[in-house]
Each structure stands twice: as structure tokens, then as C-alpha cells.
Amino acid sequence: MREDQFFNGSYGGDASKITDHTRLECKICWHVYDPVEGDDYWHIPPGTPFSQLPEHWTCPRCDGAKNDFLVIED
């Protein structure tokens, strides 16, 4: 998939769009990944930035792709 095929505001695998504290939201089920909380389902410890999640990581609620998460503007 080309970069320009991602939804506007999607992470798209581009870590330059986010900081270590950026929260992101699944475009399918609206689950929010918050680095402060980590992810209990995937055993991701609190304090893990979204950009440091493993490549195989998917939404813990709906299995949505990591690259399709939307950046939440604070």
C-alpha cells in the first residue's frame, strides 16, 4: 500500500508523525492506545511508545492493523 492511500491522520508506519507520548485510536473500533497505560492484552508494559510496538502488534479489540491507527491530536 502506498503512503498516500492511508486515511488522513493515519499513523501509516511513519514515526515522525508522533512523539513518545502520542495516543492513537483504532479506525475500526475506536480503541485508544495510550503509551502511559501500555497494552495488557499484548503484554506491552506501561510507558511503551506506539512507535516501539512490535511489528506484529494489532488492535487488542478488533485486530486492526497498527499502521491504520489514527493520531489523536492533543
Helices and strands as residue ranges (DSSP letters): G 3-5, G 15-17, E 24-25, E 32-33, G 50-52, G 66-68, E 70-71
